Amino acid sequence: MAYALETDLDTSWTAAQIDLLTVDPVTLARNQQAIAQALDDASARIDGYLSSRYVLPLSLTPGGVSVLRGICCDLAVGFLASGPERMTEVIKARMEAAIVFLRDVAANRASIPQLPAINQDASAPVSPNEVLFSASDRVMTRESLEGY
């Protein structure tokens, strides 16, 4: 699953910049297959870093989605600009910053905002600060109150 879409690339880097990196010289059309491949490759790279610390797929907060979308876009543009004639200092710097952040996440120096996990397994360890609820079966149901 890609963390960003083609429209996210257009928003993050502008459509004109993406067109310059992906234009087919014969048809002068955008190479959407190259864009999709770059986004998939960037998402796979992200998963490679995150899998050492998180269970995938992630349940992200809106902030977490935004963080990974930006990182995915920066990595994808770096993959699209993989030749020396296309790689600019800005693309290189943003790609390197994304990789540094992912390394920090993998090393537990940074984190990705996620939704709180719901503890479904009763044998899993429970935090001493976690609130547990238990209740008996319902006494008043439609069947038991029938006729009232």
N, C-alpha and C positions, 0 to 999 in steps of 0.2 A: 504494500500500500504506500503510495507516494504521500509525503507530508505536504506537498504543494502542487498546485495546478499551473497550467500555462498562463492563466489569467493572473495568478499570483506573481509569476515572473514579470509580466507586463507592468504590474503595480510596483513591484520592488525595484525593478531596473529600467523601466519604461519600455514600451513596445518598440520604439525605434532602436534601442540598443540590442534587444533580442533579435530584431529583424537583421541587423548588421551581422550578428553571429551565426544566424541560421539560414540566411537567404540562399536559395538555389540559383546559381548564376544563369542557368538556362531559362527557367520559368519565372524567375524573380519572385517566387512564392516562398513563404516560410516553410522550413522543413520541420513539420510537426512531429515526425517520427524521431528525429534527433532530439527534439525538446523532450518528448516523452521518455526517451532512453536516458537522457541526462537527469531528469527528475527521479526516475527509478534508481539510477546509479547513486544519486545523492541520498535518497532515502535508505538504500542498502548500506551506504557508508555510515549514516546516522545510526541505524539499527546495530551495526557492528560495534559502535562505541557504547550505545545504551544497553546492549544485551548483557554486558558484564555487571551491570548494577540494577537494572529494572527487568521485570517480567513483561515481555512483549505479547500482544500489542498494548500500548499505553492507554490509560484513561486520563485524558488531559483536561485541564481547566482551559478556559479561553486564553489565558496568558501562556500556558504551555503550548497550545496550538500556534499562537503567534510566534513564540520563540523558535519552534521547530520549523515553521513555515519560512521564516527568514533565513535560518541556517540552510535549509534545503534549497532555497532560491540562490543563495550565495555559492553553495557547492555546485549546483547545476550550471550556473553561468561560468564558473571556473572550468567545468568539464566541457562546456560548449566552446570555450575560448582556449582549447588545449594546445593550440599552435603558437609559436613565438610571435607571429605576425598579428595575432588577435589578442593575446594576453596583455592587459594594461596593468599599471601599478595598482589602480583601484580594485580591479577584479582580483588580482593576486593578494592584496591586503585583506579584502573581505573574506576570501576563501581561507586564508591562513588564520584569521580571527575566528572563523567558524570552527576550524579544526582544533584550535587551542581551547575553545569553549567546550567542545565535545570531549577532549582529553580531560579537562577539569571535571566534567560531569562523571566520566568513567573513574576518575581518581577520588571522587566524593568531595571535591572542593567547590562544586557548583551543583545545582539540581534543576530539574525540569518540573514546573508546577503541574501536579496531578490531582485528580479527584481522590478523596479519601477511599481507601480500600475497605470493602465490606468483608468482614471475617466470616466466611461460610463454613470453614472447617473447625469442628469442635475440638479436635486434637491439637490445633495450632496454638502456639503460645499466645497468651493474652497479656497485654500490658497491665501493670498494676493500676494505671490511671484510666483504663477503659471501663466504661459503664456498661453493665450487662443487664438485660431485662429478661424476666421470665414471668409467665402468667399461667394460670390454670385454664382449663377448657372453658368455653363460653357457657354460662348457665342459662341465660335468657336468649333463646333463639326463636325463629319464626315458628318452629314446630312446638317448642315447649310453651309458648305463649298463645297458641292457637285457642280460640274461643274466648279470649279476654277482650 
